[in-house]
Amino acid sequence: MNNCEYQQIVPQALPTGTVTTSPQPQHGHGTAKTEKSKKPRRKWEVFPGKNRFFCGGRIMVARQSGVLPLTLGLIVVTTGLFFTFDCPFLVKHLTSCIPVIGGVLFIFVIITLLQTSFTDPGILPRATPDEAADTEKHIDDAGNTSYHPPPRTQEVLINQQVVKLKYCFTCRMFRPPRTSHCSLCDNCVERFDHHCPWVGNCVGKRNYRFFYTFIVLLSFLTAFIFGCVTTHLAL
């Protein structure tokens, strides 16, 4: 493989054994009940990981997100005390730009924190039962089908380089490079960095930029408040 090629799965090419034909619709109340009972379920409704969803699946948080309210409380209380006791004195004796700068930093810190906490970090979908069976079952020379545990690693050629893929026994698939399984969320996350309890979510491919921006802005806000409080005490 000199180049990575991907093919899109055509719905008509799927195995016919997994497709169920629905009966012809009939007029009457029975038709409405049948259509209502066969309404397809959203992916977040049958999500196998340890996450909770809100607002119709648009917001996702980890099940163990009890520290996130503490993080919000520490930021809000610290900034509130600064605006209550330090800003009036500094505005009177120095400049009126101090509360403006502090307010802008505070707003962006809260926004990036919520984006980090509620954004999908890059969860990879688990293998379907057919895909897992195709990976885990091998046929011997005699033609008998027997079950063998899949190998822990598999070597593939990507861009003329040999890459080892590790097998995840929970998600039942070979993980791409830089992908790890989070034991707290029970998901394989692409470009997994770590599970941060302070934001209540994993940090991965899709929310790493939000997490990095949050850390940088929070550092600026902390240094700004510390400098203003020190100036207030000095004056």
Salt bridges, closest charged atoms under 4 A:
GLU45 OE1 - ARG41 NE 3.88
ASP86 OD1 - HIS232 ND1 2.58
ASP120 OD2 - ARG206 NH1 2.49
GLU136 OE1 - ARG172 NH2 3.10
ASP186 OD2 - ARG126 NH2 3.10
ASP186 OD1 - HIS181 NE2 2.96
GLU190 OE2 - LYS205 NZ 3.63
ASP193 OD2 - HIS194 ND1 2.48
